[in-house]
Amino acid sequence: MSGFERQILRAMFDAAVAQALPGLRVPPFLPEKPKGRTLVIGAGKASAAMAQALEQHWDGPLTGLVVTRYGHGAKCERIEIVEAAHPVPDLAGAAAAARILAMVRGLSADDLVIALISGGGSSLLSLPAEGLELADKQAINKAMLKSGAAIGEMNCVRKHLSAIKGGRLAAAAFPAPVVTLVISDVPGDDPAAIASGPTVADTGSFAEALAILDKYHIDLPPHVRAHLAEGRDPTIKPGDVRLSRAELRMIATPQMSLEAAAKVARAAGITPYILGDAIEGESSEVAKVMAGMAAQVVRHGQPVPAPCVFISGGETSVTVKGKGRGGRNVEFLLSLAVALDGCAGVYAIAGDTDGIDGIEEVAGGLVTPDSLARAKAAGISAKAMLANNDGHSFFEALNDQVITGPTLTNVNDFRAILVTGRG
C-alpha cells in the first residue's frame, strides 16, 4: 500500500473516532443544575470519559458512579469509576449495577440524575433478574456472541434477563428527572437498544426473547426458560408514569462519524459515498457485496467513477465455526480480500471505533491489492484463515493491523473501501 492510500484511510478512521469523543460531545448537551442533588450514573465503554468531560464542565456539587470496560477508565474527582468485563459480564459489573440501582432509589423531584450511556453497557451493567444468577447470563451471552445473532436480538434477550435494563433504572429513580446522554453504537440509533435501554421504554416481550434464543438454538437451564415463559417483572412500557420525567439526548451517532470521514475524503480530492450507518448481516457476506461494488468501479466506472470511497457503519455479525481469533471487522476485511482476489486499485480499512474488534486489543485492519499475494508468499492461505474465523492472525502476519488502544468512545464499526482507479 502506498503512503497515500494508507494515510487517507487511516485519517478517515481517526476522524470518525474523533467526531464521537466525549470531550467534544458531552458539554453542549448538559442539563441545567437542579434545586437538589445531582447524581451521575452510567455504563459503557465511553462512560468514564463522558464522566470526566461532565466533571470538567459542571461547577456545582455532584456525586455518582459509572462502570466501564477494563482499560477504559478516566480520571475523575467526584464520580467513582468502576471497571468490569466486556463482552461477557463479570462480578465487578454486576456489583456496580446493583450499587447504581440502589443509588437512584429514594430521590426527590428536586434531584437530578444524569445517565451516561454508551455501547458496551449491556454487559457492563449486568444485574440478573430475581431468581437468576450471573452465571446464567454469562453462559447465554457467550453462546449468543458465537451464534450470529444481531445486536438488537441480543439486547432483547438481555433486557428480559435483567433487573436494571429495559427502562427499569429510570423507573427506580422516579420522581427525580433523568437526563440520559447517549453515544449510539447500534444500527438505527434506537435508544432502547443502546446498552439495552436502562432509562427508556421497551416494547419487547418475554415471548420475543424466548423465540430469539430458540431461533439460535441456545441451550437454556430449566429455571431460565421458566423465567422467560412466565414473564415475571416485565420491562417498562411506553406511557408508564415512571418514565414521564425521563429525557434522552443523543450526543454522538455513527452517521456523524461517517460524515466526518467523508469530509476528510473530499479534502483529499476523493468523492465519498456513504452507503449506510446501520448495515447489518453476516460479515463475510456483506464483504462480498461490497467487493462486487468496488470491482464494478474498477472495471466499468460504475456506479460512480474513481477515485471514490465507499463508507459505511453499523454492526455486522459472525457465526463462529472455526477456532481463530475472530473479530467481525477483520472477518469482513478478510472476506473482502478473498472476494477481490487482488483487484487492482482497491484498498480498504475496517475497525471498531472503540479500538477493540471482538476480544482483541486491536481495532481492525487494512486490505491492499497485494494482500493475498503477500500472504501466499508467507505461506498463509487467506481462505483457510477465513474458514477458521482467524482474521486477526491474518492481518497480524501482514503487519496490517489497525491498533489504537482504547479510544474511550464507541459508535460501532467503520468501514471504508477506497477505489483509486489505478493499480
C-alpha positions as CSV (number, residue, x, y, z in Angstrom):
1,M,0.0,0.0,0.0
2,S,1.4,3.3,-1.0
3,G,1.7,6.1,1.6
4,F,-1.2,8.0,0.1
5,E,-3.8,5.2,0.4
6,R,-2.7,4.2,3.9
7,Q,-2.6,7.8,5.1
8,I,-6.1,8.7,3.7
9,L,-7.8,5.6,5.0
10,R,-6.3,5.9,8.5
11,A,-7.1,9.7,8.5
12,M,-10.8,8.8,7.7
13,F,-10.9,6.3,10.5
14,D,-9.3,8.7,13.0
15,A,-11.7,11.4,12.0
16,A,-14.7,9.1,12.6
17,V,-13.4,8.3,16.1
18,A,-12.6,12.0,16.9
19,Q,-16.1,13.1,16.0
20,A,-17.5,10.9,18.8
21,L,-15.1,11.7,21.6
22,P,-16.9,12.6,24.8
23,G,-14.8,15.7,25.4
24,L,-16.3,17.2,22.3
25,R,-19.8,15.8,22.5
26,V,-20.8,16.0,26.2
27,P,-20.5,19.7,27.1
28,P,-23.1,21.1,24.6
29,F,-25.8,18.7,26.0
30,L,-25.5,19.1,29.7
31,P,-28.8,19.9,31.6
32,E,-29.4,22.8,33.9
33,K,-28.5,22.4,37.5
34,P,-31.3,21.2,39.8
35,K,-32.5,22.6,43.1
36,G,-31.5,19.4,44.9
37,R,-28.7,16.8,44.4
38,T,-27.0,15.9,41.1
39,L,-26.3,12.2,40.8
40,V,-24.3,10.9,37.8
41,I,-24.6,7.2,36.8
42,G,-23.6,5.4,33.7
43,A,-22.4,2.4,31.8
44,G,-20.5,1.7,28.6
45,K,-17.0,1.9,27.0
46,A,-17.3,5.7,26.8
47,S,-18.9,6.3,30.2
48,A,-15.7,7.1,32.1
49,A,-14.6,9.6,29.5
50,M,-18.1,11.0,29.5
51,A,-18.0,11.4,33.3
52,Q,-14.6,13.1,33.0
53,A,-16.0,15.6,30.4
54,L,-19.1,16.3,32.6
55,E,-17.0,16.9,35.7
56,Q,-14.8,19.4,33.8
57,H,-17.8,21.4,32.7
58,W,-20.0,21.2,35.9
59,D,-19.2,23.7,38.6
60,G,-21.8,22.6,41.1
61,P,-21.7,19.6,43.5
62,L,-22.3,16.1,42.2
63,T,-21.6,12.5,43.1
64,G,-22.0,9.3,41.2
65,L,-20.8,6.0,39.8
66,V,-20.2,4.7,36.3
67,V,-19.0,1.4,35.1
68,T,-16.7,0.9,32.1
69,R,-14.7,-1.8,30.4
70,Y,-11.3,-2.8,31.9
71,G,-8.7,-0.4,30.5
72,H,-11.2,2.3,29.5
73,G,-11.2,4.3,32.7
74,A,-10.6,8.0,33.0
75,K,-9.5,10.2,35.9
76,C,-12.4,11.7,37.9
77,E,-12.5,13.5,41.2
78,R,-16.2,13.4,42.2
79,I,-17.6,10.4,40.2
80,E,-16.4,6.9,41.0
81,I,-15.2,4.8,38.1
82,V,-15.6,1.1,38.2
83,E,-14.0,-1.2,35.6
84,A,-15.6,-4.5,34.6
85,A,-15.6,-7.2,31.9
86,H,-17.0,-6.9,28.4
87,P,-18.4,-8.6,26.3
88,V,-19.1,-11.3,28.9
89,P,-20.2,-9.8,32.2
90,D,-18.4,-10.4,35.5
91,L,-19.0,-9.9,39.2
92,A,-17.5,-6.4,39.2
93,G,-20.1,-5.3,36.7
94,A,-22.9,-7.0,38.5
95,A,-21.9,-5.4,41.8
96,A,-21.6,-1.9,40.2
97,A,-25.1,-2.3,38.6
98,A,-26.6,-3.2,42.0
99,R,-25.0,-0.2,43.6
100,I,-26.2,2.1,40.8
101,L,-29.8,0.8,41.1
102,A,-29.6,1.4,44.9
103,M,-28.2,4.9,44.5
104,V,-31.2,6.2,42.3
105,R,-33.8,5.0,44.7
106,G,-35.3,7.4,47.2
107,L,-34.6,10.6,45.3
108,S,-36.9,13.6,45.2
109,A,-38.5,15.5,42.4
110,D,-35.9,18.3,43.0
111,D,-32.9,16.0,42.5
112,L,-31.4,15.2,39.1
113,V,-30.0,12.0,37.6
114,I,-27.6,12.3,34.7
115,A,-27.2,8.9,33.0
116,L,-24.1,8.5,30.7
117,I,-24.8,5.6,28.4
118,S,-22.7,4.2,25.5
119,G,-22.1,0.9,23.7
120,G,-21.0,-2.0,25.9
121,G,-23.3,-1.0,28.7
122,S,-25.4,-4.2,28.3
123,S,-22.5,-6.4,29.5
124,L,-21.1,-3.8,32.0
125,L,-24.5,-3.1,33.6
126,S,-25.4,-6.7,34.2
127,L,-27.7,-7.3,37.1
128,P,-29.6,-10.6,36.8
129,A,-33.4,-10.6,37.3
130,E,-34.7,-12.2,40.6
131,G,-34.2,-15.9,40.5
132,L,-31.4,-15.8,38.0
133,E,-27.6,-15.9,38.6
134,L,-24.8,-14.1,36.9
135,A,-23.6,-17.5,35.6
136,D,-26.8,-17.8,33.7
137,K,-26.3,-14.5,31.9
138,Q,-22.6,-15.3,31.2
139,A,-23.4,-18.6,29.6
140,I,-26.2,-17.2,27.4
141,N,-24.1,-14.2,26.4
142,K,-21.2,-16.4,25.3
143,A,-23.5,-18.6,23.3
144,M,-25.2,-15.6,21.6
145,L,-21.8,-14.0,20.7
146,K,-21.0,-17.1,18.7
147,S,-24.4,-17.6,17.2
148,G,-24.5,-14.8,14.6
149,A,-27.4,-13.0,16.4
150,A,-27.9,-9.3,15.5
151,I,-27.3,-6.8,18.3
152,G,-31.0,-6.0,18.6
153,E,-31.7,-9.6,19.2
154,M,-29.0,-9.9,21.8
155,N,-30.3,-6.9,23.6
156,C,-33.9,-8.1,23.6
157,V,-32.7,-11.2,25.5
158,R,-30.5,-9.2,27.9
159,K,-33.4,-6.9,28.9
160,H,-35.6,-9.8,29.8
161,L,-33.0,-11.5,31.9
162,S,-32.2,-8.2,33.8
163,A,-33.3,-6.3,36.9
164,I,-32.0,-2.9,35.6
165,K,-32.4,-2.7,31.8
166,G,-35.4,-2.0,29.7
167,G,-36.3,1.2,31.5
168,R,-36.1,-0.2,35.0
169,L,-33.3,2.1,36.0
170,A,-35.2,5.3,35.2
171,A,-38.3,3.9,36.8
172,A,-36.4,3.3,40.0
173,A,-35.3,7.0,40.0
174,F,-38.8,8.4,39.7
175,P,-39.9,11.1,40.7
176,A,-36.4,12.5,40.1
177,P,-35.9,13.7,36.5
178,V,-33.4,11.5,34.5
179,V,-31.5,13.1,31.6
180,T,-29.7,10.5,29.6
181,L,-26.7,11.4,27.4
182,V,-26.2,8.7,24.8
183,I,-23.4,7.8,22.4
184,S,-25.0,5.4,19.9
185,D,-23.4,2.2,18.8
186,V,-26.4,0.5,17.3
187,P,-27.9,0.4,13.8
188,G,-30.6,2.9,13.6
189,D,-29.7,4.7,16.8
190,D,-32.6,3.1,18.7
191,P,-32.2,4.3,22.3
192,A,-34.0,1.2,23.6
193,A,-31.2,-0.9,22.1
194,I,-28.2,1.1,23.2
195,A,-26.9,-0.6,26.4
196,S,-30.3,-2.4,26.4
197,G,-32.0,0.9,27.2
198,P,-31.8,1.1,31.0
199,T,-33.6,4.5,31.1
200,V,-36.0,4.3,28.1
201,A,-39.3,2.4,27.5
202,D,-39.2,-1.0,25.9
203,T,-41.7,-2.5,23.6
204,G,-40.3,-6.1,23.6
205,S,-41.7,-9.1,25.4
206,F,-40.5,-12.2,27.2
207,A,-42.0,-14.3,24.3
208,E,-39.8,-12.5,21.8
209,A,-36.7,-13.1,23.9
210,L,-37.5,-16.7,24.2
211,A,-38.2,-17.0,20.5
212,I,-34.8,-15.4,19.7
213,L,-33.0,-17.9,22.0
214,D,-34.8,-20.8,20.3
215,K,-34.0,-19.4,16.9
216,Y,-30.3,-19.7,17.5
217,H,-30.6,-23.0,19.4
218,I,-29.3,-21.6,22.7
219,D,-29.5,-24.2,25.4
220,L,-31.3,-22.8,28.5
221,P,-31.4,-24.2,32.0
222,P,-35.0,-25.0,33.1
223,H,-35.2,-22.1,35.6
224,V,-34.2,-19.6,32.9
225,R,-36.7,-20.9,30.4
226,A,-39.3,-20.8,33.2
227,H,-38.4,-17.2,33.9
228,L,-39.0,-16.2,30.3
229,A,-42.1,-18.3,29.9
230,E,-43.8,-16.9,33.0
231,G,-42.9,-13.3,32.1
232,R,-42.3,-12.0,35.7
233,D,-41.2,-8.4,36.1
234,P,-41.7,-7.1,32.6
235,T,-39.7,-4.2,31.1
236,I,-41.1,-0.7,31.4
237,K,-43.5,0.1,28.6
238,P,-44.3,3.4,26.8
239,G,-46.6,5.6,28.7
240,D,-45.5,4.4,32.1
241,V,-45.7,7.4,34.5
242,R,-42.4,6.4,36.0
243,L,-40.8,7.5,32.7
244,S,-42.6,10.8,32.5
245,R,-39.6,12.7,33.8
246,A,-37.0,10.9,31.7
247,E,-35.4,12.7,28.8
248,L,-32.9,11.4,26.3
249,R,-30.2,13.4,24.4
250,M,-28.4,11.7,21.6
251,I,-25.0,13.3,21.6
252,A,-23.0,11.2,19.1
253,T,-24.0,8.8,16.3
254,P,-22.4,6.6,13.6
255,Q,-23.8,8.9,11.0
256,M,-22.0,11.9,12.5
257,S,-18.7,10.0,12.3
258,L,-19.3,8.8,8.7
259,E,-19.8,12.4,7.7
260,A,-16.6,13.4,9.4
261,A,-14.7,10.7,7.5
262,A,-16.4,11.8,4.2
263,K,-15.1,15.4,4.8
264,V,-11.6,14.0,5.0
265,A,-12.0,12.2,1.7
266,R,-13.4,15.3,-0.1
267,A,-10.4,17.4,1.2
268,A,-8.1,14.8,-0.5
269,G,-9.9,15.0,-3.8
270,I,-11.8,11.7,-3.4
271,T,-15.5,11.5,-3.8
272,P,-17.1,9.8,-0.7
273,Y,-20.3,7.8,-0.9
274,I,-22.0,6.9,2.4
275,L,-23.7,3.5,1.9
276,G,-25.4,3.5,5.3
277,D,-24.8,3.9,9.0
278,A,-26.9,0.8,10.0
279,I,-25.6,-2.0,7.9
280,E,-26.0,-5.4,9.4
281,G,-25.7,-9.0,8.3
282,E,-23.0,-11.7,8.2
283,S,-19.6,-10.0,8.0
284,S,-18.3,-12.3,5.2
285,E,-21.5,-11.9,3.1
286,V,-21.6,-8.1,3.5
287,A,-17.9,-8.1,2.3
288,K,-18.8,-10.0,-0.8
289,V,-21.4,-7.4,-1.8
290,M,-19.1,-4.5,-1.2
291,A,-16.2,-6.2,-3.1
292,G,-18.5,-6.6,-6.1
293,M,-19.3,-2.9,-6.0
294,A,-15.6,-1.9,-5.8
295,A,-14.7,-4.3,-8.7
296,Q,-17.5,-2.7,-10.8
297,V,-16.0,0.7,-10.4
298,V,-12.5,-0.6,-11.4
299,R,-13.8,-2.5,-14.5
300,H,-16.6,-0.3,-15.7
301,G,-16.6,3.0,-13.9
302,Q,-20.0,2.2,-12.4
303,P,-22.0,3.1,-10.5
304,V,-19.5,6.0,-10.0
305,P,-16.1,6.8,-11.4
306,A,-12.8,6.5,-9.5
307,P,-11.3,7.9,-7.4
308,C,-14.1,7.3,-4.8
309,V,-14.5,5.8,-1.4
310,F,-17.5,3.8,-0.1
311,I,-18.1,4.4,3.6
312,S,-20.4,2.5,5.9
313,G,-21.1,1.9,9.5
314,G,-23.3,-0.4,11.6
315,E,-22.7,-3.7,13.2
316,T,-22.2,-6.9,11.3
317,S,-22.1,-10.4,12.9
318,V,-20.1,-13.5,12.7
319,T,-21.4,-17.1,13.0
320,V,-18.3,-18.6,14.6
321,K,-17.5,-22.0,13.1
322,G,-13.7,-22.0,13.5
323,K,-11.3,-21.6,16.4
324,G,-9.5,-18.5,15.3
325,R,-9.1,-15.1,17.0
326,G,-12.3,-13.7,15.4
327,G,-13.4,-10.1,15.2
328,R,-16.2,-9.0,12.9
329,N,-14.2,-6.2,11.2
330,V,-11.2,-8.4,10.3
331,E,-13.7,-11.1,9.2
332,F,-15.2,-8.5,6.9
333,L,-11.8,-7.5,5.6
334,L,-10.5,-11.0,5.0
335,S,-13.7,-11.9,3.1
336,L,-13.3,-8.7,1.1
337,A,-9.7,-9.6,0.2
338,V,-10.7,-13.1,-0.9
339,A,-13.6,-11.8,-3.0
340,L,-11.5,-9.1,-4.6
341,D,-8.7,-11.6,-5.4
342,G,-6.1,-8.9,-5.9
343,C,-8.3,-6.4,-7.9
344,A,-6.0,-3.5,-8.8
345,G,-6.6,-0.1,-7.2
346,V,-8.9,-1.2,-4.3
347,Y,-7.9,-0.6,-0.7
348,A,-9.9,-0.9,2.5
349,I,-9.9,-0.2,6.2
350,A,-12.4,-1.5,8.8
351,G,-12.3,-1.2,12.5
352,D,-14.4,-0.8,15.7
353,T,-14.4,2.8,16.8
354,D,-13.8,1.7,20.4
355,G,-10.4,0.3,19.5
356,I,-11.4,-3.3,20.1
357,D,-12.6,-5.8,17.4
358,G,-14.1,-8.7,19.2
359,I,-12.0,-9.6,22.2
360,E,-8.7,-8.5,20.7
361,E,-7.0,-5.3,21.7
362,V,-6.9,-4.4,18.0
363,A,-9.4,-2.1,16.3
364,G,-9.2,-3.7,12.8
365,G,-7.0,-3.9,9.8
366,L,-6.2,-2.8,6.2
367,V,-6.6,-4.5,2.9
368,T,-4.4,-3.8,-0.2
369,P,-4.4,-5.1,-3.8
370,D,-1.4,-7.3,-2.9
371,S,-2.7,-8.7,0.5
372,L,-3.3,-12.2,-0.9
373,A,0.0,-12.2,-2.8
374,R,1.9,-11.2,0.4
375,A,0.1,-13.8,2.4
376,K,0.8,-16.5,-0.1
377,A,4.5,-15.6,-0.1
378,A,4.4,-16.1,3.6
379,G,2.8,-19.5,3.3
380,I,-0.6,-18.2,4.5
381,S,-3.9,-19.3,3.0
382,A,-6.5,-16.5,3.2
383,K,-9.3,-18.9,2.5
384,A,-8.2,-21.2,5.3
385,M,-7.9,-18.3,7.7
386,L,-11.4,-17.1,6.8
387,A,-12.9,-20.6,7.3
388,N,-11.2,-20.7,10.8
389,N,-12.5,-17.2,11.7
390,D,-8.9,-16.1,12.2
391,G,-8.8,-12.6,10.7
392,H,-6.7,-11.2,13.5
393,S,-3.9,-13.7,12.8
394,F,-4.0,-12.9,9.1
395,F,-3.6,-9.2,9.4
396,E,-1.1,-9.5,12.2
397,A,1.1,-11.7,9.9
398,L,0.9,-9.0,7.2
399,N,1.6,-6.2,9.6
400,D,-1.6,-4.6,8.5
401,Q,-3.5,-4.3,11.8
402,V,-5.1,-1.0,13.0
403,I,-4.1,-0.5,16.6
404,T,-5.4,2.5,18.5
405,G,-5.7,1.3,22.1
406,P,-9.0,2.2,23.9
407,T,-10.4,5.2,22.2
408,L,-12.9,5.9,25.1
409,T,-15.8,6.2,22.7
410,N,-17.9,3.8,20.7
411,V,-20.1,4.5,17.6
412,N,-19.5,0.9,16.4
413,D,-17.9,-0.2,13.2
414,F,-16.3,1.9,10.5
415,R,-15.6,0.7,7.0
416,A,-14.1,2.5,4.0
417,I,-13.3,1.0,0.6
418,L,-11.1,3.2,-1.5
419,V,-11.0,2.7,-5.3
420,T,-8.2,4.7,-6.8
421,G,-8.7,3.6,-10.4
422,R,-5.0,2.7,-10.7
423,G,-3.0,-0.4,-9.9
